[in-house]
């Protein structure tokens, strides 16, 4: 039954923002353009434009309050644990109900949840760089212990990466709380992350088979939201999710790369690329560039991860994180007018060398599509552990408007070219080994032939080998190197 309300369940309640809202709720309007036409309603943007000064007075998460003081009493069944954002102040029993009082010690966004279930608890501690301890807890259904270690490791790794890269973690605890598979997502509230059993707790992940460790990845993404949304939150205008979802996805991708190495990064990026291309194929209205995304998940999640990763490859990931750290320093806990995606873009432009500004614009401000291909890759041994590799590659670029109409454009900036050793035994076939040669090269119209001398036996070669460009046919970017 699609109309069945599963927010409150016998074992696994997940209830978000149950209190009355103040003011007009524009998100309750009919949003689908075809639905509006049927009702004789005029079209409207999914989000207000950045120029809308009234919309900038509100964070995109909640428009009836800014930063609030939060305290809540939650009552539940006597055999369940109830949780809400904040720190437990008191627990007691009253009229056969188990009661909990939670309170935050600092203002939070008007965005909170209540979760209740019969849980076991896995506990651990993370230590910040300054020596402060953060209590970590995973509240889980006793029958679902499978991925607790992966999720705890993902939480620790994300706390470490984000606190070192952006700013200190703002809370003394972090809790991950399982809820039933009635919904399949995770959602980050202040120091509390409700997390569906269906996307982590009951996942079957095999390191031997080289599976993508998505319980680890999803956990890293949700923890990153403690910075990207719960420290920096965008105004309720176009591009808002670039400041939250895109940066949380990029942060999680960097956490994954730290754990599994850049050799597997291609798998994660290829997955994001597929999701973006599928999403734009299903777009029923108007595709927007990343900086103007309007609640379009395929843009602000998948394209967002690709875009920030690509920029990091261009200017250096360390320089990118330093720039994001400055943005956090300047915009964390901001009040009206709230930050916007174009403001972040100004920070990125300042950190990008002039020679790369056209690439930056293509990444963020335009819908840019590429066609890269390697058509030949051969090797010849020239000495002890020395090889000469000859590759033939091509690359082209096009711009698309919001309706999918494409215009060919000149590719003026260089594209990555690489030669790789064999991946480790047992790795997925798409995993790249150690790079023997990796550099950005200018690709003339009609293609280029490169002769490259490397140390070590080459196994694969390619153009844009890590799939950082929005390539419509990425499967032909890498090929095995054959003997000449």
C-alpha positions in Angstrom: 0.0 0.0 0.0 1.7 3.2 -1.2 -0.4 5.3 1.2 0.6 3.3 4.3 2.3 5.6 6.8 5.4 3.7 8.1 6.9 6.6 10.1 5.7 5.0 13.3 6.3 1.3 13.5 6.1 -1.4 16.2 9.9 -1.7 16.2 11.7 1.0 14.3 10.0 4.4 14.4 11.6 7.2 12.3 9.7 10.4 12.6 11.0 13.7 11.2 9.9 17.2 12.2 6.5 16.2 13.6 5.8 19.7 15.1 3.6 22.2 13.3 5.3 24.5 10.8 4.8 28.2 10.8 4.1 30.1 7.6 3.4 29.1 4.0 4.9 25.9 2.8 5.9 26.4 -0.9 7.2 22.8 -1.1 3.6 21.6 -0.7 2.7 23.1 -4.0 2.4 20.8 -7.1 6.0 20.7 -8.3 5.7 18.6 -11.4 5.3 20.8 -14.5 2.9 18.4 -16.2 0.8 18.3 -13.1 0.7 22.0 -12.9 -0.4 22.3 -16.5 -3.3 19.8 -15.8 -4.5 22.1 -13.0 -4.1 25.2 -15.1 -1.3 26.5 -13.0 1.7 28.6 -14.2 5.1 27.0 -14.3 7.5 27.7 -11.5 11.1 27.0 -10.7 11.9 24.2 -8.4 14.0 26.6 -6.4 14.0 30.4 -6.3 16.9 32.1 -8.2 19.9 33.3 -6.4 18.8 36.9 -6.9 15.7 36.3 -4.8 16.6 38.3 -1.7 13.6 37.1 0.3 14.5 33.4 -0.3 18.1 34.1 0.9 16.7 35.0 4.3 16.0 31.3 4.9 18.2 28.2 4.9 17.1 25.6 2.4 16.5 23.0 5.1 13.8 25.0 7.0 12.0 28.2 6.3 10.2 28.8 9.6 13.2 29.2 11.9 16.9 29.8 11.7 19.2 28.4 14.5 17.2 27.1 17.4 17.6 26.0 21.0 16.5 22.3 21.1 15.2 20.2 24.0 12.8 17.3 23.7 11.2 14.7 25.9 10.4 11.4 24.0 8.2 8.6 25.4 8.2 5.2 23.9 7.4 1.5 24.6 9.1 0.2 27.8 11.3 -2.2 25.9 12.6 0.4 23.3 15.2 3.1 23.3 14.0 6.5 21.9 16.5 9.0 20.5 16.6 12.6 19.4 19.4 15.0 18.5 21.2 16.2 21.6 22.6 14.8 24.8 20.7 12.6 27.2 19.8 14.5 30.3 17.5 12.1 32.1 15.8 8.7 31.6 12.8 7.5 33.6 9.6 5.4 33.5 6.2 7.0 33.6 2.7 5.5 33.2 4.3 2.3 31.7 6.3 4.4 29.1 10.1 4.7 28.9 11.0 8.4 28.8 14.1 10.3 27.7 15.0 14.0 27.8 17.5 15.3 25.3 19.0 18.7 25.1 21.5 20.4 22.7 24.2 22.7 24.2 24.4 24.9 21.2 21.9 26.2 18.5 21.1 23.9 15.7 19.0 24.2 12.5 15.3 23.6 12.9 15.7 20.1 11.6 15.4 17.2 14.0 14.1 13.6 14.2 12.8 11.0 16.7 13.8 7.4 16.4 12.7 4.5 18.6 13.3 0.7 18.5 14.5 -2.4 20.3 18.2 -1.8 19.9 21.6 -3.3 20.8 24.3 -0.7 21.0 27.9 -0.9 19.6 30.1 1.8 21.2 33.5 3.2 20.5 35.4 6.5 20.8 37.0 8.8 18.3 39.8 11.2 19.4 40.1 14.6 17.8 43.4 16.2 17.0 43.2 18.3 20.1 42.7 15.2 22.3 39.0 15.7 22.9 37.0 12.4 22.9 33.8 11.9 20.9 31.5 9.1 21.9 30.4 6.9 19.0 27.4 4.6 19.0 25.5 2.5 16.5 22.0 1.5 17.6 21.1 -1.6 15.6 18.6 -4.4 15.4 20.2 -7.4 17.2 19.8 -9.6 14.1 21.7 -7.1 11.9 25.4 -7.0 13.1 27.0 -7.7 9.7 28.5 -4.3 8.8 28.9 -2.6 12.1 32.7 -2.5 11.9 32.6 -1.1 8.4 30.2 1.7 9.5 32.1 2.5 12.6 35.3 2.7 10.5 33.6 5.0 8.0 32.4 7.2 10.8 35.9 7.5 12.3 37.5 8.1 8.9 35.0 10.8 8.0 35.4 12.6 11.3 39.2 12.5 10.8 39.1 13.7 7.2 36.6 16.4 7.7 38.0 17.7 11.0 41.5 17.8 9.5 40.4 19.3 6.2 37.7 21.8 7.1 37.1 22.6 10.8 36.7 20.9 14.2 33.7 18.6 14.8 31.2 20.5 16.8 29.7 17.8 19.0 30.8 15.4 21.8 28.9 12.4 20.4 27.8 10.8 17.1 25.1 8.2 16.8 24.0 6.1 13.9 20.5 4.6 14.3 18.9 1.8 12.3 15.4 2.1 11.0 13.3 -0.4 8.9 13.6 -0.9 5.2 10.2 0.9 4.6 12.6 3.6 3.3 16.1 3.2 1.8 18.2 6.2 2.7 20.2 7.7 5.5 19.8 11.2 6.8 22.0 13.4 8.9 20.7 15.4 11.8 22.8 17.1 14.4 25.0 14.4 15.9 22.4 11.8 15.0 22.2 9.8 11.7 19.1 7.6 11.1 20.1 4.9 8.6 18.0 2.4 6.7 18.7 -1.3 7.3 18.4 -1.7 3.5 21.5 0.4 2.5 24.0 -0.7 5.1 22.9 -2.9 8.0 21.9 -5.9 5.8 24.2 -5.3 2.9 26.4 -8.1 1.7 29.9 -6.7 0.9 32.8 -8.9 -0.1 36.4 -7.6 0.1 37.5 -10.7 -1.8 35.2 -9.9 -4.7 36.2 -6.3 -4.7 32.7 -5.0 -3.9 32.2 -1.3 -3.4 32.0 -0.8 0.4 28.9 1.2 0.4 28.1 0.9 4.1 31.5 2.6 4.7 30.8 5.2 1.9 27.2 6.0 3.0 28.4 6.4 6.6 31.2 8.7 5.5 28.8 10.8 3.5 26.3 11.2 6.3 29.0 12.1 8.8 30.3 14.7 6.3 26.9 16.4 6.6 27.9 17.5 10.1 30.0 20.1 8.2 28.1 20.4 4.9 24.6 21.4 6.2 25.1 21.5 10.0 28.0 24.0 9.9 27.5 25.5 6.4 24.0 25.6 5.1 22.9 27.2 1.8 20.1 29.7 1.2 16.8 28.4 -0.1 17.7 29.2 -3.7 19.1 27.4 -6.7 22.4 25.6 -6.1 21.7 25.1 -2.4 22.5 21.4 -2.5 25.9 22.0 -4.0 26.8 23.3 -0.6 25.6 20.2 1.2 25.1 17.1 -0.9 27.8 17.7 -3.5 30.4 18.4 -0.8 29.3 15.5 1.4 29.6 13.2 -1.6 33.1 14.6 -2.5 34.2 14.3 1.1 33.0 10.6 1.3 34.8 9.9 -2.0 38.1 11.3 -0.6 37.5 9.2 2.6 37.0 6.1 0.3 40.2 6.9 -1.6 42.2 7.2 1.6 41.1 3.7 2.6 41.0 1.9 -0.7 43.6 3.8 -2.8 43.3 5.8 -6.0 43.5 2.5 -8.0 39.9 1.9 -7.0 38.8 5.5 -7.4 37.9 4.8 -11.0 35.1 2.4 -9.8 33.6 5.0 -7.5 33.8 7.7 -10.1 32.4 5.4 -12.9 29.4 4.7 -10.6 28.7 8.4 -10.0 29.1 9.0 -13.8 26.5 6.3 -14.6 24.1 7.7 -12.1 24.4 11.2 -13.5 24.0 10.1 -17.1 21.0 8.0 -16.2 19.5 10.9 -14.3 19.8 13.4 -17.1 18.2 10.9 -19.5 15.2 10.8 -17.2 15.0 14.6 -16.7 11.4 15.7 -17.6 11.9 19.4 -17.3 15.1 21.3 -17.4 18.6 20.2 -16.6 20.7 22.8 -14.8 24.4 23.3 -14.3 25.7 22.2 -10.9 25.9 25.8 -9.5 22.1 26.2 -10.2 20.9 22.7 -9.3 17.3 22.8 -8.2 16.7 19.8 -6.0 17.9 17.5 -8.8 19.6 14.5 -7.1 21.4 13.2 -10.2 23.1 16.6 -10.4 24.0 17.6 -6.8 24.9 14.0 -5.8 26.6 12.3 -8.7 27.7 15.2 -10.9 28.6 17.1 -7.8 31.0 14.4 -6.6 32.6 14.1 -10.1 32.9 17.9 -10.4 34.7 18.5 -7.1 36.9 15.5 -7.6 37.8 16.8 -11.1 38.6 20.2 -9.7 40.8 18.6 -7.0 42.7 16.7 -9.7 43.2 20.0 -11.6 44.3 22.3 -8.8 45.3 19.7 -6.2 43.1 18.2 -3.6 45.0 19.8 -0.8 44.5 23.2 -2.3 40.8 22.5 -2.8 40.3 21.4 0.8 42.2 24.5 2.0 39.8 26.6 0.0 36.8 24.8 1.4 38.2 25.2 4.9 38.3 29.0 4.3 34.7 28.9 3.1 33.7 27.0 6.3 35.6 29.5 8.4 33.8 32.4 6.8 30.3 30.9 6.4 29.8 28.3 9.3 26.7 29.0 11.3 25.9 32.0 9.1 22.5 33.7 9.4 20.5 35.6 6.8 21.4 36.2 4.1 22.5 32.6 3.9 25.4 31.5 1.6 25.0 30.5 -2.0 26.7 28.3 -4.5 28.0 31.2 -6.6 29.7 32.5 -3.4 31.6 29.3 -3.1 32.4 29.4 -6.8 34.1 32.8 -6.2 36.4 31.1 -3.6 37.1 28.3 -6.1 37.9 30.8 -8.8 40.4 32.6 -6.6 42.1 29.2 -6.0 42.2 28.2 -9.6 45.1 29.3 -11.9 44.0 31.5 -14.9 44.9 28.7 -17.3 42.3 26.5 -15.7 39.5 29.0 -15.4 37.8 27.8 -18.6 37.8 24.3 -17.2 36.3 25.5 -13.9 33.5 27.2 -15.7 32.8 24.1 -17.8 32.6 22.1 -14.6 30.3 24.3 -12.6 28.5 26.8 -14.8 27.8 24.8 -17.9 26.4 21.4 -18.9 29.6 20.0 -20.6 29.9 16.6 -22.2 32.9 14.8 -23.5 33.8 12.0 -25.8 37.2 10.5 -25.0 38.5 7.3 -26.5 41.7 5.2 -26.7 41.9 3.2 -29.9 45.3 1.6 -29.7 47.8 0.8 -26.9 51.0 -1.2 -27.6 54.3 -1.8 -25.7 57.8 -2.7 -26.6 60.5 -3.7 -24.1 63.5 -1.4 -24.4 65.6 -2.5 -21.4 65.5 -4.1 -18.0 62.1 -3.2 -16.7 61.9 -0.4 -19.3 59.1 -0.2 -21.9 58.0 2.2 -24.7 54.3 2.5 -24.9 52.5 3.9 -27.9 48.8 5.0 -27.6 46.3 6.6 -29.9 43.6 8.7 -28.3 41.0 11.2 -29.2 38.8 13.7 -27.2 36.0 16.2 -28.0 33.7 18.5 -26.1 30.1 19.7 -26.5 27.8 21.9 -24.5 24.2 21.0 -23.8 21.3 23.3 -23.0 18.7 22.4 -20.4 16.6 20.5 -22.9 19.4 18.3 -24.2 20.3 20.2 -27.4 24.0 19.9 -27.9 26.5 22.3 -29.6 30.0 21.2 -30.4 32.8 23.2 -28.7 36.6 23.4 -29.0 38.5 21.5 -26.3 41.2 24.0 -25.3 42.5 22.5 -22.1 44.5 19.3 -21.7 43.1 15.9 -20.7 44.7 13.3 -18.5 46.5 10.4 -20.1 47.9 7.5 -18.2 49.7 4.2 -18.3 49.3 1.7 -15.5 50.8 -1.4 -14.1 48.6 -4.5 -13.4 46.3 -4.1 -10.4 46.7 -6.3 -7.4 45.6 -9.9 -7.6 41.9 -10.3 -7.0 41.0 -6.7 -7.8 38.0 -5.9 -9.9 38.7 -5.8 -13.6 38.0 -2.0 -13.7 40.6 -1.3 -11.0 43.7 0.5 -12.2 47.1 -0.4 -10.9 50.0 1.8 -10.0 50.4 4.7 -12.5 53.6 4.4 -14.6 52.8 7.6 -16.4 50.2 10.1 -15.7 49.9 13.7 -17.1 47.5 16.0 -18.8 48.1 16.4 -22.5 46.6 18.6 -25.2 44.5 16.6 -27.6 44.2 18.1 -31.1 41.1 17.7 -33.2 41.3 14.3 -34.9 43.2 12.7 -32.1 46.8 12.3 -31.0 49.5 9.5 -30.9 51.8 9.6 -27.9 55.0 7.6 -27.4 55.8 7.2 -23.7 58.8 5.6 -22.0 58.0 4.0 -18.6 59.7 2.0 -15.9 57.7 -1.1 -15.0 55.6 -3.4 -17.2 52.4 -1.6 -18.5 49.1 -3.5 -18.3 46.6 -0.8 -19.2 46.5 2.7 -20.7 43.9 5.3 -21.2 42.6 8.9 -21.6 40.8 10.4 -18.7 41.4 7.0 -17.1 39.8 7.9 -13.7 36.5 9.1 -15.4 36.6 12.6 -14.0 35.1 14.1 -17.1 31.4 13.7 -18.0 32.1 11.2 -20.8 29.0 9.8 -22.5 30.8 6.5 -23.4 33.4 6.0 -20.6 33.9 2.3 -21.3 36.3 3.0 -24.1 38.6 5.3 -22.1 40.9 2.5 -21.0 42.3 -0.6 -22.7 44.8 -3.4 -22.1 48.3 -2.7 -23.5 49.3 -5.4 -26.1 52.8 -6.4 -27.2 53.9 -4.5 -30.3 
